[in-house]
Amino acid sequence: MIAIIKYNAGNIASVRNAVKRLGYDCKVTGDIGEIRSADKVIFPGVGEAGSAMTYLKDKKLDEIIQSLVQPTLGICLGLQLMCRHSQEGNTKCLGIFDAEVKKFPATDIVPHMGWNNLNMEGSPLFTGFGKEDTVYFVHSYYAEICSETIARCDYILPFSAAMQKDNFYATQFHPEKSGDVGERILRNFLEL
């Protein structure tokens, strides 16, 4: 079973629908036992870092996420919360990835919204992904480039479009909103 972590951040329904379209059994849950026993875990999110971390801490979900040993995928805010710290609300995050989350400088349109290519390193997440393929972003904050960056994107400046450390994977873009390319990335994760 695929557990999709339920917390006070949006976008859960579209992630659930994408996983079901791929033929996988999934459950949206905030239950610690169900999350811990799942085959894979997806940590989606659209929202604000400070209030999301407060909710995760109140429900003890922060400790569970940090201790997961099965493949775990953070999406958008999920990626940002898996980092060390976010400038959004001066928020201490989960610290899985050793990166700071910063606000885009207002030298171009913020939020970054639309389709972009990726500069990828070798990762099973991107099997079958070509340089001409694009994915969909919508975000005002970004994770800096670090040793755990597996894909970069350039918008205003280079940032981490995807990250990986051990069993933890994360994308700043929304695979569930990125058409066939996004479905391929989700399938790659679900087949790990």
Secondary structure by P-SEA (a helix, b strand, c coil): ccccccccccaaaaaaaaaaaabbbbbbcccaaaaaaccbbbbcccccaaaaaaaaaaaaaaaaaaacccbbbbccaaaaaaccccccccccccccccbbbbccccccccccccccccccccccccccccccbbbbbbcccccccccccccccccccccccbbbcccbbbbccccccccaaaaaaaaaaaac
